[in-house]
């Protein structure tokens, strides 16, 4: 006899496990289906983000930053170090320990909230009077379950190019790039997006010569123009070699590595030889093999599931969140959609302001923004005013040796309502939270300018940028 639940969540990544927890908090009987296994074959919660995405990449970024700072910047503080070496195996062990701790933490939360973890691959079988029937398949065993409400949170996977064979040894996607057993002498990266720049930064800091090939004519097209230009300047200064307007022609592996044939932005044929290659050209939703056709739910263009503003599909009781639906593929966006759906199922009336979802790129300096760019607002015909303040004029930034970058603030020319905040600096991922709160409450730039910020702190630059919107910054 099939087990019955009020809510079944398919996928235990950030969106799925948070949705399951919130639904359980609200008194629903909840199961979460997850098929992920680590390389040792042990079932794990957390999905791509915790196992081979956000968390391990940030662990490596932190380790590589400590290495680079020790190697190149300790002398600035009067600290002399004669020898600096990197132990790749120990660095990976630290990363793996962090991942293990967090995935075990989710297991604890599932037990605490009495959530049933169904280990295996979930696919729809059909619709019954009691709800939707789903089979959970694992190693040939099949368990059938039923739920009145189903939340699809199966996330995304790396997009591969048809003419490039990813073996996660010489040619890697993001997963393989997190597990290099040595530092490549020369590393090529196809794609100058978030993942390509972050992983390229990790291995450059550890000693690789990194060359990034990007098809688009400009760097970071979604980022405000001023930030993108500053990012390009900083990355070039650090040693990242970024070629824009590139068209990849052919990729071949050799006994010693890989050869990439491409055309540059002028149309000239080029060849790049490297020890290893990371292919980072976006992600695609995991919506195949879910049996959606058995319940009459078809995916749209590029495999996404069509939903309304509250993540409802066209079928009653079926919801989809995170990377499988429209909008940015961000873990925190998925989390909030999971909360939203669980509360809707419980009869509440939550909402998400998608304009107030922050973006972060964890390079050095970090890049973070919320709201719209100056280019977007001008294209809309919006009358705006802007303010900008550099970290070079901030005492705390100078003390911690991170004085590069600035904060740019955009406000309505008439009402002074904040329309966008854009940061390139150390700790931008933390600084952006103040801007998110302000925009969610429809604050004016003057509101931030009048709030007392601690001194000395990086947050003072937020206040100064707000003051500069009305041309009254105090320290410039």
ABEGO torsion letter per residue (X at the ends): XBBBBABBBBEABAAAAAAAAAAAAAGBBBBBBBABBBAAGBBBBGEAAAAABAAAAAAAAAAAAAAAAAAAAAAAAGBBBABBBBBAAAAAAAAAAAAAAAAAAAAAAAAAAGBBBBBEBBBBAEBBAAEBBBBBBBGGBBBBBBBABBBBBAEBBBBBBAABBBAGAABBBAAAAAABABBBABBBBBEABAAAAAAAAAAAAAGBBBBBBBABABBGAABBAAAAAAAAAAAAAAGBBBBBGBBBABBBBBAAEBBBBBBBAAGBBBBBBBABBBBBAEBBBBABGAGAAAAGBBBBBGGBBBBBAAGBBABBGBBBBEAABBEBBBAAAAAAAAAAAAAAAAGBBBBBBAAABBBBBABOBBBBBBEBBAAAAAAAGBBBBBBBBBAAABAAAAAAGBABEBBBBBBBAAAGBBABBBBBBBGAAAAAAAAAAAAAAGBBAAAAAABBBBOBBAAAAAAAAAAAAAGABAAX
